[in-house]
Amino acid sequence: MSDVVPPIRSAAEMLPHSPWVAAVPGLEDEVETWLQTLPAERVRLQREARALATPALHPAGIGRLAQVAGRIIGATATWATVDLGRDVYRSVAYGEDHSARVAAAVERAEQLVRDSGPVYVKLGQFISTAQGLLPDEAVEAFAWCRDEVPPVRTSVARRIVERELGRPIDDVFESFGDHPIASASIAQVHAARLSGSGQEVVVKVRRPGLRRQFEADVRAMALLAALGEARSGAVRAANARGFVELFAQLVLEEMDFRLEALNMVEVGLASEDAGMFDNLRVPRPVPGLVTPRVLVMEYLPGTRYTDAAGHLDPDVDPAAIIRLGIQGVLEHTLVYGIFHGDLHAGNVFLEPDGRFVLLDFGIVGRLDARQRAALVQFMMGVGTWDVRAQLEGLREFGAIPADTDVAELAAALEALDAEQHPDVVTHEQIVEGMGQVMRILVAHGFRLPKELVLFFKNLLYLNGLAATLAPDLNLLGEVDPIFQYFAAKYEQELTMFRPD
């Protein structure tokens, strides 16, 4: 790749020209402030995540580890989690059959999550959205984490809102829902109506006491990861400590709702600049009503995509929805270097006319110019069925070691492709095929940087969207139209990314 890569158009460049932002009085000024102050806060949180994820004999971590392990059948629960990591890794990396041991370890680890509070529920959510990357037993066992999180009392949520906004809740809202419309591990959401304007909004409120418990839990996870790596070469090869750091960074950022508000605006600006608003809607935060613990944003109606089939207009083509979804994810990522990082069904709604509504921007992927160029190279390899170009892109990204023999690795993957290569590819075959590819890559030192974790998870989410709306769709047949769209719209930009 050339040492000079094309720059990414920033939110600061797009902001002054945005009718979408200008339509909300005061929002442009607030976004300018966020753009000046919050990037440094994000960097600080990354350093904090690294420190928390470094194994240390900290009293909080030791105490929490003992508390959690003692609650679930003594020390066996702790080692069950280590055993789970070891057997999951071996099943993914080498295809070994550890199904019985995985099932037993999953059962114990699931009980640990159920009994250990919202931070462990968040960890369970992370596992539950890794279909294709982890064994089905692990993914299915933690599916409850996405929906079964008891809310805090509404009276507690109201007090948090009043404390954060510095005024009585009735001065801000003419109505505030008595029951949350959604409840998750980090926060819960209430429907409300603003005083004066009567605008319908949703109010996201962070759970009380979460930060202190989170720090103790991550320290305990760091100790557990270190113990696991000392006990098992498979856990060590799976980079358990790196996973804890990634988890810590994602949750720390997700707990500051100012970062989520900025994420929301930046993804919206990219969508507007790309001309996506005919097919996509993004809510806007309400100026003056955003703090680290409270986020008030406009209400957008819709139905989660898993329930949308019966709510779509008769003339809406499910295949077109899927194509638009894939195009949108790729355009955000490859053109603007920013993308929604958690596109599970609870965060992706559909309107009756087939327009997407994106919600919950707590997790967002961000690429710098060089990472973006490497990922473009990878995706161009996907579009042209060029395995070597895909691997060169992954190496540029840092996902495989710099000294990897790309020709040897490409030959192994091409041999796998030659064995399978059907004319029609279903969503089940994609998940199975990804597992086989991952086994080969991991054997060659493959590691997923944070942004690639989020990007590949999004591709799996889109696979789930296809399975829900059009289970018989030939996904292979959608590749060419999508790449023709990019070739026509970004012909000049794509030529800048071609290898020297």
N, C-alpha and C positions, 0 to 999 in steps of 0.2 A: 504494500500500500504506500502511496505517496506520503511524504512527510507533511505535505500541505493538504488539509482536508477542508471541505466546505463548512463554513460556520452555520450554526443553527439560529434561526430567527427567534429572538427572545420575546418574552411577554412584554418587557418594557418597550420594545419597538412597536408591538401591535396595540398596546393599551390606548394610546392617544387617538387611534383611528377606529375604535370599536363602538358601533352603535349599541351593541348588546350591553356593554358596561355603562355607557352614557345614559341609557334609559333608566338607570337607578340613581337618583340624586345622591351624591356623596360617595358613591362606590369607587369612582376613579381615584379620588384622593386617598381613600383608605387602602386601595390596592397599591398605590405608589409607596405608601408607608411600609406595607408588608414587604414589598420587593426590596426595599432598602434595609430592612432589619431582620427578616426571618431567614434568609440564607445562612447568616452567621449562626443563628439559633439551631438550624438543622445540622451544621457542622459540629456545634457543641454537643448535640445529642448523639452524634456518631461517636465522638470521643467518649462520652459517658457510657454508651453501649459497650464499647470495647473494654472499658475499665470494669464494668459490671460483669462482663462475660469472661474476665480473666480469673482463673481459679485462685482463690485466696481463703485463708482460714478466718473469714469474717464472722463475728458472732451471729449476725442476722442470717447469713446463709447456712451456717451449721445448725442453728436452731430451727430454721424452717425445714431443712432437709430431715432432721430428726423428727420433727412434728409430722411431716407428711409420711415418712416411712413408717413411723410408729402407728399412724392411723390405719394403715392398710397392711395387715398381717406382718407386722414387724419389718425387718430389713429385706424380706423377700420381695416386697413391692418395688423397692429401689432397684434391686438386681433384676427384677422382671423388666423394668424399663431398659436396663442395659442389654438384657437378652433380646428384647424386642429390636433395639437398634442393630445388634449384631446379626440377627436372623433376617431382618428386613434387608440389610445391606447385602448379605450373601445371596438372597433371592433375587435382588435387583442386579447385582454385579455379576453373578456367576450362574444364575438360573437354577441354583440348588433348591431342592424341595424341602423346605422347613415349615410346611403348612401347619403341622400339628403344634410345633413349638411356637410359631408365630401366633397361632390362635390362642394358646395359653398365655403368652406374654401380653397379647393385646387385651385379653380379659382383665388381667391385673392392672395394666396401665390405664385402661378405661375407668376402672374403679378408682384409681388414684386421681384421675382428672375430675371425676364426679365429686369427690370428697375434698378437693383441695382449693376451691375458690376460682374466681373469674380469670386469673392469669393463666392457670392451667387449662381452663376452658378455651382461652384464646389459643393456647398451644394445640388443643384438640381441634379447633377450627382450622388451623394451619394444616394439620394432618388430613382432615376431612376433605380438603380441596385439592389433594395431590393425586387424583385419579390418574393412573397410567404411570406415575412415578413411584408409587408405593403399592404394596400388595392390596388386593381388594378387601381382605379381612380388616386391615388397619383403617382404610378409608371408610368402610361401611360402619365400623364400630364407633367412629367418632362423628357420624353424621348428625347425631342429636345436638352436638355443640353449636350447630348453626342456628338452631331455633329454640332450644329448650333452656334459656337462661332466665331465671326468675328476675323480675324487675324490682328495683327499690321502690319504697312507698312514694306515692305522688307527693305527699306532704314534704318528704325529704327532697325530692327533685325541685319543688317550688322554692324551698329555702336556698338551695344551691343557686338557682336562677337569680333570686333576689340579691344574694350576696355578691354574685359575679357582676350583675348589672348595676348594683348600687342603688336600687330603688324598689318600691313595692311592685309586685308582679302585676297588680291591677292597673298600675300606671303605664305599663308597657303593652299588656294584652287585654283586649276586651273579653276574650275567652281563652282558657287553657285546659286541654283535655284532662279529664279525671283519670283516664287509663292510658298508658303508653300504647302507641300503635306498633312499636317494635322495641325489642329488648335484646341487647347483645352483651358480650363480655366486657366491653369498654364503656358503653353508654346505652341510654334508652332515649326514645324519640316520642315527643308528644305533639299532637296537632294543636294549633293555636290560631288566633286571629289578632292582628295588630290593632291597638287602639288608634282611633283617628281615621286611618285609611281603610280599616276593615280587611286588609289583605290577608289571605290565608297563608300561613307559614307552618313550618315544622321546627321544633325546638329540640336540639340534641343536647343531652345533659350527661356529663361524665359521672360515673359511679364514685361515691365518696370513699376516701381511704385507699384508693387503688394504687397510688404512686408508691406509698411505703411498702405495701404488700408486694408490688411488682419487683421492687429492688431486692427484697429478701428472696423472692421466688427465683429470680434470675441468678442470684448468687448461688442458690441451692442447685439450680440446673447446671451452672458452670462446674460446681464440684462433682456433680453426678456425671457430667460429660468427661471430666478429667479421670474419674474413677473408671468409667467405661473404657476410655482409650487405654488406660493402664492394664485393664483386664483382658481386652479383646483387640486383636489386630484389625478385625473387620470394622469395629466401631471407630478405631483410629483412622482407618482408610476412608471411612465415610465422613471424616472431618466434623465430628460431633461438636467440638468447641466452636468451630466456625458457624455451625447452625445456630448455636445459642447466641452468638454475637448478632447474626442476622435477625433472629427473632427479637432480641432486645432492641435493636435499632428500629425495626418496623413498629413495635409497640410503643416505644418512647415517642416516635413521631406521631403515631396515631392518637396519643393521649393529649396532644396540644392542638386544639381545634382551630387555632389561628393558622397553623400549617395546612390543615384540611381546607379552610376557606381559601387560602392562596392556591392550593392545588386545584380546587374547583374552578377558580377564575382562569388559571393558566390553561387547563384543559379546554375550558369554554372558549378562550381566545384562539387557541389552535383550531378548534372546530369551526369557529366563525371564519377565520382566515382561510381555511381550506374549503369553505362553502358547504359544510356538512349540516347546517341547521335545517335543511329540508328533511333530513332523515334522523336527526339527533337533537335531543334537548338536554341541557345541563342547568341545574338550579343555580341561582345567584345568592350569595350571602347578603344579609341585611346590614348595611353600614351602621356602626355603633352598637351592634348587638352580637359581637363576636369577642370571646375571651378564650383563654386556654381551656376552660371547663364548660363553656356554653357556646353553642353555635345556632343562630337563628337564620334560616334560609327560606326562600320561596318554596311553596308547595307545588309539585308537578304530579298530576294524576297518571295512572298507568297500572298495569297488571304484571306481576313478575312473569318472566318468559315461560317458566314451567307450567303456569296456569293460563297462558294467553291464548292457547289454540281456539278455545270456544268464544273468545272475545274479539277476534280479528274480523275485519270487514271481509265479506265473501270474495272480493276481488284481489285480496292481498296474497301475493305469491310467497310461500315460506322460503323457497330457494333464494328469492331476491333479498329477503330479510337476512339470511345467512351470509350472502355475498356482501351485503352492506356492512354487516358486523365485522367480517374479516377485513374488508377494505378500511373501515374506520380504525380498527386496532393498528393495522400496518401503517396507515397514514399518520396517525398520531405519533407512532414510534419512530418510523423511518424518516419522516419529513421534519417533525417538530421536536423530536427527542424527549417527549413527555407522554405518558399514557396511564390510564386508570389501571391500577395494579391488582385489582381484586374483583374480577367480573363474574362472581358466582350469581346464581339466580336471584338472590335477595337484593342484589345491587343493580340488576339490569331489568327494567320494566319495558313493556311494549304498550303503545297506544293502539286503539282499534285500527288506525290507518297504517300500522306497521312501523311507526317512528319509534326509535329507541329513546328511553329515558335513563340516564346514568345517575346513580345515587352513591353516597358514601365514598368520599375521596380521601379517606384516612391513609390509604396506601396507594402511592403513585410512583411509577418508575420514571427515572430521569437518566438520560444519556448525555455525556459530553460529546463533542464533535467527533472525536476519534472512536469512541464506542459506537456512535451512530453509524459511522462509515464502515466499521467492522461488521455491524449487524446488517447493513445494506448489502455488503459483499456476501454474507451468509445467505440472505434471502434471495439474492439474484442467483446464487447457486441452486437454491431450492426451485426457483422458477424455471431454470434451464436444465434441471436434473444433473447438475454438475457437483458430484460429491466432493471432489477436491476443492472447489471454490467454497463450498460450505465449511469444510474443515479449516481452510485458510482464514475464513472469517472468524471462526471460533478461536483460532490461535491468536489472531489480532486482538480479540476481545479479552484474552487471558483465560479462556475456559479450558484450554488444553496446554500442556507445557510447550515452551518455545522450541525445545529440542525434539519434539515429536516427529517421527518419520511419517509425514502426511501421506506419502505414496502407499506405504504399507497399511496404514489405517484406512485409507480410501479403498484399497483393494478388499479389505475385510468387509466394509460396508457395502461395496458394490456386489460382492458375492452374496451377501444376505438379500440384497434387492433382487438379484437375478433369480434366487430361489422362490421369491414371493410375487412380485410384480403383477398383480391382477389388473384386469382392465377396469374393474369397478372396485372402489375402496369405500368401505363403510366405516362408521365411527368406531365400531368394535375393533376392526383391523388396525385403525390408527393407534388406538391405545395399546394393543398388543405389539404392534410394530415399534412404537416408541420404547417400550420396555426392552425389546431385543436390541435396539440401537444403543440404549443407555448402558446395557451390559457390556457392549463392545467398547464404548467410550470410557466408561469407568475403569475398565481394565487397562486403558492407556493413560490414566492419570487425569481424567476429565473432572473438572470442578465447576460448579455453577456459581458465578458471581451473582450478587443480589438482583441486579437488573435483569439478568437472563432467567433467574428463577421466576420473577414476575411475568416476564414476556412469555416463557414457555407455558406457565400456568394459564395465561390468557388463551393461548392456542388450544389448550385442553378444555377450557371453559367454552370456547367457540365450538369445539367438537361436541360438547354437551348440548349446546344450543341446537346444533344440527340434529342430534339424536332425538331431541324433544319435538322440534317443529317439523322435521322432514327425515324420519328415520331411514327411508329408502334412498335418500339422496346420494348420488355418486360424488363424493367430495373431490375425487381426482379430476372430475370434469369441471370443477369450479376454479382450478388453479389458473388455467389459461385466460379466462375472462378477467380475473382479478389482475393478473400481470399485464394484460393488454391495457387495462384502465391506467395503471401506473406508467406504462410506457408512453401512453398518449398524453397524460397530464403532466408528467415530470420528465419528459425526454431529455431536456438539456441537463437537468440536475443528475439524472442517472448516469449520463456519460462521464460526469466528473468523478464517479466512484469506481469506474472500471480500473482494473489493475494496470500498472505501468507496463 
